[in-house]
Amino acid sequence: MPKYLLSIDQGTTSSRAILFTTQGERYASAQEEFPQYFPQDGWVEHQPNDILQTVLRTCQKLLAENQLSASDIIGIGITNQRETTLVWDKYTGNVIYNAIVWQDRRTSDFCDSIDCVQIRKKVIDKTGLILDAYFSASKINWILTHVQGARAKAEAGHLLFGTVDTFLLWHLTGQKSHKTDATNASRTLLFNIHQQCWDDELLNLFSIPKNMLPEVMDCADEFGVTQSSLFNGEIPILAMAGDQQAALFGQACFEEGMAKCTYGTGAFLMLNTGSKALKSTNRLLTTIAYRLNGKVSYAIEGSIFMAGATIQWLRDELQIIDKACDSEDIAKKTTVEHGVFIVPAFTGLGAPYWDPNARATISGLSRDSGRNEIISAALQSVAFQSKDLQIAMEKDGLRLSLLKVDGGMTENSWLLNFVSDMLSITVKRPEIVETTALGVAYLAGLQAGTFSSMDELSMLWRCEKSFSPEISDEQRNRLYAQWQRAVSKVQN
Ligand code: ADP
């Protein structure tokens, strides 16, 4: 009897493979980092072969180290960095350009050049997203425009497009299966999230031939089987979801109103809105949370560009801490109202501001402000940005009643206390913080029948620690008003 579910978590800086038991417990994992390429200012690329080989090696290593064979694995779930764009030749298998990573801004001018208000509104109406370089469509267009002969080849049906999930699936299945899932499709700017189909008008807008696009499946589905030479036997691939959606699923946020925030390099707050695709009037994104048996659940999402990355900046550029985790003990030495504010707009501001030209500041310094206050302010900026998202959600008529958190930063209990203080709600950290991988293990397990229902999955979710608000309304309001003043100074 197969015993384990295998999650492939292909992230922006590393690839991981994690085994889960049929009880949803984490069993073992392997991880490998890979290089980032910055060919020009604002450009970010990955070598497609790095993505593929780190995934294959981590899976093979994990199976070997645990003396498991393909027949011990019930099924594979794939979760991935979203929006990152690859185009390859369907006959030779060769990519025609490096993977253009979600952070890449090279197509900003192209996106800005589409300035017709009606078109921009139509894009929001159909996709739930804003017309921005962040998403895949303008990146595909860039590749077809800049790689010699690419457009003609695409029109002749020789090229395939995929986000990272699709690219991995195609290779894992021996170049057989060209598919994606509804969550990844919903981040391309080409998918109509209401009608659940690729949209001809949007394909026209970005000059992309439809025949390049993968088939869109449910998140738990029959995606294909692995080529037997890879793992000495076939393993079915039973689930796919973009990383933030997978985390929402791994946090068992299955009911309307349930929310999670992943605090990693950036931070992503996602709130399940059930069967309604709620349209934000406050510059949050509408996205597909998951699609199961053809039934769609939607979510509202707010993305913060700099969360843990601000702590990396303290470590690598300012060099005032040795390790990210040192920030916790240092922050404990400060009072929350030390007066220093960092607005971490190093690469502009994400939701709800979407201001690419804003740049970071440290303000409120007085003669007695020092290293400790700057470190504390860096952590606090993560909570203030979460508050910005909470307020945008409230203006959209949504209320956060509880926040489940995950990601590398959530080791920091001081931060979670302050998030709870600022949002004025309970914050819960689960026992398994690798919720992204857990989410696709849950999905693969649902498809395989390992788990009978989402109710069963809800019962598996366990809280490790809960954080409750401690500061007064008055203090919260005072702090947040100061933050807003600091933000207003960096905006264009
Ligand atoms: P990602 O998946 O986006 O690569 P992770 O979820 O692995 O990121 O989280 C890593 C980030 O969290 C890094 O930016 C790091 O600076 C930050 N981080 C890790 N531990 C701590 C900590 N104890 N306190 C504050 N920040 C932390």
Boltz pocket constraint, residues with backbone or C-beta under 6 A from the ligand:
constraints:
  - pocket:
      binder: B
      contacts: [[A, 11], [A, 13], [A, 263], [A, 264], [A, 265], [A, 266], [A, 307], [A, 308], [A, 309], [A, 310], [A, 311], [A, 312], [A, 324], [A, 325], [A, 326], [A, 327], [A, 328], [A, 407], [A, 408], [A, 409], [A, 410], [A, 411], [A, 412]]
      max_distance: 6.0
